């Protein structure tokens, strides 16, 4: 009986680890998306500023 209980707890632990990994991956993806979005905004602002500067000079 003990072996079956150990197996069940091992499966549950595996499931918890998988859920935790999935959550970590989602958080990491969200962080990467935020960084990418910020970089896009900054680069587009620089692009617009350079366009304006080109028009002015």
N, C-alpha and C positions, 0 to 999 in steps of 0.2 A: 504493500500500500504506500509506503514511504516514497518509493521510486516514482509512482504516479503523481503524488503530491509535488515532489520536486520538479517533475517535468512540467506540471501545470504552472507552478510559480515561475519556472524558467521561461515558459511561453509568455506569461504575463509580463515578466521583466523585459523580454524581447519586444513585446508590443509597446510598452512604455518607452523604451529606448527609441523605437521607430517613431513614435509620436513626437518625442523630444527632438529627434533629428529633423523631422519634418518642420516643426515649429522654428528651430534654429535656422533651417534653410530659408523658410519664409521671411524671417526677420533679416537675414543676410541679404536676400533678394530685395527686400524693401529698402534697406540701407543703400545698396548699390543703385537702385532706381533713384533714390533721393540725390545721391552724389551725381549720377549721370544727368538728372534733370537740372541740378544747380549748374553743372558745367555747361549744359546746353544754353541755359538762360544767360550765363556770363558771356559765352562765346557769341551768342546772338546780339547781346548788348554791345560788345566790342565791335561786331560787324556793323551794326547800325551806326555807332559812333564814328567808325572809320568812313562809312558812306557819307554821313553828314559832313565830316571834315573834308572829304573829297569834294563835296558839292560847294562848301564854303570857300575852299582855297583854289 
